[in-house]
Amino acid sequence: MKAGQIVQAEAGRDKGRFFVIVETDGKFALICDGKTRPVERPKKKKLIHLKATEYFADPERVRTNKEMRRALHQFNYPHLP
């Protein structure tokens, strides 16, 4: 898994939610979604608790919380336009 990749949490209270990896460090990744986990305080989560998708967020376009939410909208809310 690499920075910018969109992943789904498979364990913990955020199970089922989608996040963007901000940074990886060995067995851990820092993830955020711009809402429950803003860019200012990403969550540290083990890589084994994350399910990788084939999608990546453009690092030039996801610098703020609003841009992060916009990039993840189609994953977290598929029933909404």
C-alpha positions in Angstrom: 0.0 0.0 0.0 1.2 3.4 -0.9 0.4 7.0 0.0 -2.6 8.3 -1.8 -4.3 4.9 -2.1 -7.9 4.6 -1.1 -8.4 1.8 1.5 -11.3 0.3 3.4 -11.0 -0.3 7.2 -11.7 -3.9 8.1 -11.4 -3.6 11.9 -12.3 -1.2 14.7 -15.1 1.3 15.1 -14.4 2.6 11.6 -15.0 -0.8 9.9 -16.4 -0.5 6.4 -15.4 3.2 6.0 -13.1 4.3 3.2 -9.9 6.4 3.9 -6.9 7.8 2.0 -3.5 6.7 3.1 -1.5 9.8 4.0 1.8 8.0 4.9 3.0 4.5 5.5 5.6 3.4 8.1 6.5 -0.3 8.2 3.4 -2.1 9.6 1.4 1.0 10.0 -0.4 3.6 7.9 -1.7 7.1 8.7 -5.2 7.4 7.2 -7.7 10.2 7.1 -11.1 10.9 5.5 -11.6 14.6 6.0 -14.6 14.2 8.4 -14.1 11.9 11.4 -10.3 11.9 10.8 -9.2 15.2 9.4 -6.0 15.8 7.7 -4.6 17.6 10.8 -4.9 14.4 12.9 -4.8 11.2 10.9 -5.4 7.8 12.5 -2.6 5.3 12.8 -3.8 1.9 11.8 -2.1 -1.4 11.1 -1.9 -2.4 7.4 -3.4 -5.8 8.1 -6.6 -4.0 9.2 -6.9 -2.2 5.9 -8.2 -3.6 2.6 -6.6 -1.9 -0.4 -8.6 -0.8 -3.4 -7.3 -0.2 -6.9 -8.0 3.5 -6.7 -5.7 6.4 -5.8 -6.4 10.0 -4.8 -4.4 12.6 -6.6 -2.0 14.1 -4.0 -2.2 17.5 -5.7 -6.0 17.5 -5.3 -6.5 16.2 -1.8 -4.7 18.6 0.6 -7.7 19.9 2.5 -10.5 18.1 4.4 -13.1 19.3 1.9 -11.1 17.8 -1.0 -10.6 14.6 0.9 -14.3 14.2 1.5 -15.0 14.9 -2.1 -12.6 12.2 -3.2 -14.1 9.6 -0.9 -17.8 10.6 -1.4 -18.5 7.9 -4.1 -17.0 5.2 -1.8 -18.6 6.1 1.5 -22.0 7.2 0.1 -22.6 5.1 -3.1 -26.4 5.6 -2.9 -26.1 9.4 -3.2 -25.2 11.3 -6.4 
